[in-house]
Amino acid sequence: MKKSTILVTGSAGFMGSHLVDALIDQGNSVYGIDNLSIGYLKNVIPKARKTFVKLDLRDRKKIASLIGRVKPEIIFHLAAIAREGLSQFTPISHTENNYNAYLNVLIPAIKNKVRRVVLFSSMAVYGDQEPPFSEDMLRKPIDIYGTAKAAMEQATEALSDVFGFEYVILRPHNVYGPRQNLADPYRNVIAIFMNRLLQKKPFYIYGNGEQTRSFTYIGDIVSPMATAGFQANISGEIINLGPERAYTINQMAEIVLKSFGSDLHPIYLPDRPREVKDAFCSSAKAKKLIGFSDKTSLSEGIKEMIGWAKTVGFKEPKYLRSLELNEGKAPKTWSEKLI
Ligand SMILES: NC(=O)c1ccc[n+]([C@@H]2O[C@H](COP(=O)([O-])OP(=O)(O)OC[C@H]3O[C@@H](n4cnc5c(N)ncnc54)[C@H](O)[C@@H]3O)[C@@H](O)[C@H]2O)c1
């Protein structure tokens, strides 16, 4: 494989940091950007530190200047505020950090002749259509986060058509594993459950727990994510990334409790507004095009993550000081800081 100059946004985050490690191992020259609003500097391994820049993608001038200097051939765009359930209460910040921030990257990238952009989108663009979701289904997001991701996808298609760069859109779903932010009370259900159990406290489930999701172990997708930047025949493709097997939140919760050796029981709360009931994807394209294989079972992956979480220990949840909208509709787990 030819070695390339690569820019990874969101490189101190959970998935971005694993991706950077793999791209460096392949011998590429990898630059990372993150504003550390959610990610951690400790996720940036020593080999990646020299080319890591703390930068906020909302700062259009700074990102344009960095891209002009580095002139990346490939950009993996992972930076995001990906708190889907929260996005109805913080629509401006979700738009600024997702859609607007992405355009701030894409425009200078095009001007500096980027060869390929790999956009990390989300299963949220499918909304509440009948699963399993396949890539040929329409975009029908039902929340602010999904709407921003759908707009990012469409902007990519339109600008690629006009300016001729290659792109690949990945739609991962419910990824979990070591380095996930345990302190985020707004997303990452498995990490939230574990952070509660680390304090020997029960966790909360929204609704009756019969919602279905498929869960993706990070170790199973690092190589497919990296491949998306290089594989020749996949430009212009949209690819779901994650396993097909779906679990209810109750089933997943039981596996977490059992693997933790805990005899606590979940506490049930009302549904969150606009939460999709059933959401899982077909993975045929990911298997065929970028070598995805769901090698790690949910119980194996959860055991691995618990091993890591126990070494890290309980993390104090970090709540936002205020929401842009509330009107009493935010779950009490947030307003009363229960998590
Ligand atoms: N983890 C999942 O289950 C999942 C599922 C679907 C899609 N995705 C997408 O994959 C990508 C990576 O997700 P993740 O789980 O690693 O999230 P993450 O929160 O761990 O990483 C995102 C990183 O972006 C950074 N960031 C946010 N706003 C920024 C800004 N304005 N400027 C610079 N950096 C900024 C954060 O500090 C964070 O480190 C995201 O685009 C997310 O939407 C993730």
Ligand as a Chemical Component Dictionary entry (heavy atoms), coordinates in Angstrom:
data_LIG
# 
_chem_comp.id                   LIG 
_chem_comp.type                 NON-POLYMER 
_chem_comp.pdbx_formal_charge   0 
_chem_comp.three_letter_code    LIG 
# 
loop_
_chem_comp_atom.comp_id 
_chem_comp_atom.atom_id 
_chem_comp_atom.alt_atom_id 
_chem_comp_atom.type_symbol 
_chem_comp_atom.charge 
_chem_comp_atom.model_Cartn_x 
_chem_comp_atom.model_Cartn_y 
_chem_comp_atom.model_Cartn_z 
_chem_comp_atom.pdbx_ordinal 
LIG N1  N1  N 0  -19.369 5.495  18.477 1  
LIG C1  C1  C 0  -20.471 5.203  17.818 2  
LIG O1  O1  O 0  -21.253 4.362  18.241 3  
LIG C2  C2  C 0  -20.814 5.899  16.522 4  
LIG C3  C3  C 0  -21.948 5.489  15.836 5  
LIG C4  C4  C 0  -22.287 6.145  14.654 6  
LIG C5  C5  C 0  -21.491 7.166  14.184 7  
LIG N2  N2  N 1  -20.397 7.546  14.865 8  
LIG C6  C6  C 0  -19.591 8.661  14.346 9  
LIG O2  O2  O 0  -18.215 8.313  14.378 10 
LIG C7  C7  C 0  -17.427 9.443  14.727 11 
LIG C8  C8  C 0  -16.545 9.139  15.916 12 
LIG O3  O3  O 0  -17.363 8.802  17.036 13 
LIG P1  P1  P 0  -16.723 8.500  18.467 14 
LIG O4  O4  O 0  -17.620 7.527  19.127 15 
LIG O5  O5  O -1 -15.286 8.206  18.338 16 
LIG O6  O6  O 0  -16.948 9.913  19.172 17 
LIG P2  P2  P 0  -16.020 10.730 20.182 18 
LIG O7  O7  O 0  -16.878 11.726 20.845 19 
LIG O8  O8  O 0  -15.219 9.811  21.027 20 
LIG O9  O9  O 0  -15.027 11.469 19.165 21 
LIG C9  C9  C 0  -15.360 12.658 18.501 22 
LIG C10 C10 C 0  -14.227 13.649 18.765 23 
LIG O10 O10 O 0  -14.529 14.880 18.090 24 
LIG C11 C11 C 0  -14.045 15.933 18.904 25 
LIG N3  N3  N 0  -14.752 17.164 18.527 26 
LIG C12 C12 C 0  -16.056 17.470 18.730 27 
LIG N4  N4  N 0  -16.332 18.695 18.249 28 
LIG C13 C13 C 0  -15.166 19.176 17.711 29 
LIG C14 C14 C 0  -14.803 20.395 17.084 30 
LIG N5  N5  N 0  -15.690 21.384 16.910 31 
LIG N6  N6  N 0  -13.514 20.554 16.680 32 
LIG C15 C15 C 0  -12.598 19.573 16.876 33 
LIG N7  N7  N 0  -12.888 18.397 17.467 34 
LIG C16 C16 C 0  -14.167 18.194 17.880 35 
LIG C17 C17 C 0  -14.315 15.490 20.338 36 
LIG O11 O11 O 0  -13.484 16.116 21.282 37 
LIG C18 C18 C 0  -14.060 13.985 20.236 38 
LIG O12 O12 O 0  -12.745 13.652 20.641 39 
LIG C19 C19 C 0  -18.425 10.586 14.938 40 
LIG O13 O13 O 0  -18.501 11.334 13.755 41 
LIG C20 C20 C 0  -19.734 9.898  15.209 42 
LIG O14 O14 O 0  -20.824 10.693 14.813 43 
LIG C21 C21 C 0  -20.039 6.943  16.040 44 
# 
loop_
_chem_comp_bond.comp_id 
_chem_comp_bond.atom_id_1 
_chem_comp_bond.atom_id_2 
_chem_comp_bond.value_order 
_chem_comp_bond.pdbx_ordinal 
LIG N1  C1  SING 1  
LIG C1  O1  DOUB 2  
LIG C1  C2  SING 3  
LIG C2  C3  SING 4  
LIG C2  C21 DOUB 5  
LIG C3  C4  DOUB 6  
LIG C4  C5  SING 7  
LIG C5  N2  DOUB 8  
LIG N2  C6  SING 9  
LIG N2  C21 SING 10 
LIG C6  O2  SING 11 
LIG C6  C20 SING 12 
LIG O2  C7  SING 13 
LIG C7  C8  SING 14 
LIG C7  C19 SING 15 
LIG C8  O3  SING 16 
LIG O3  P1  SING 17 
LIG P1  O4  DOUB 18 
LIG P1  O5  SING 19 
LIG P1  O6  SING 20 
LIG O6  P2  SING 21 
LIG P2  O7  DOUB 22 
LIG P2  O8  SING 23 
LIG P2  O9  SING 24 
LIG O9  C9  SING 25 
LIG C9  C10 SING 26 
LIG C10 O10 SING 27 
LIG C10 C18 SING 28 
LIG O10 C11 SING 29 
LIG C11 N3  SING 30 
LIG C11 C17 SING 31 
LIG N3  C12 SING 32 
LIG N3  C16 SING 33 
LIG C12 N4  DOUB 34 
LIG N4  C13 SING 35 
LIG C13 C14 SING 36 
LIG C13 C16 DOUB 37 
LIG C14 N5  SING 38 
LIG C14 N6  DOUB 39 
LIG N6  C15 SING 40 
LIG C15 N7  DOUB 41 
LIG N7  C16 SING 42 
LIG C17 O11 SING 43 
LIG C17 C18 SING 44 
LIG C18 O12 SING 45 
LIG C19 O13 SING 46 
LIG C19 C20 SING 47 
LIG C20 O14 SING 48 
# 
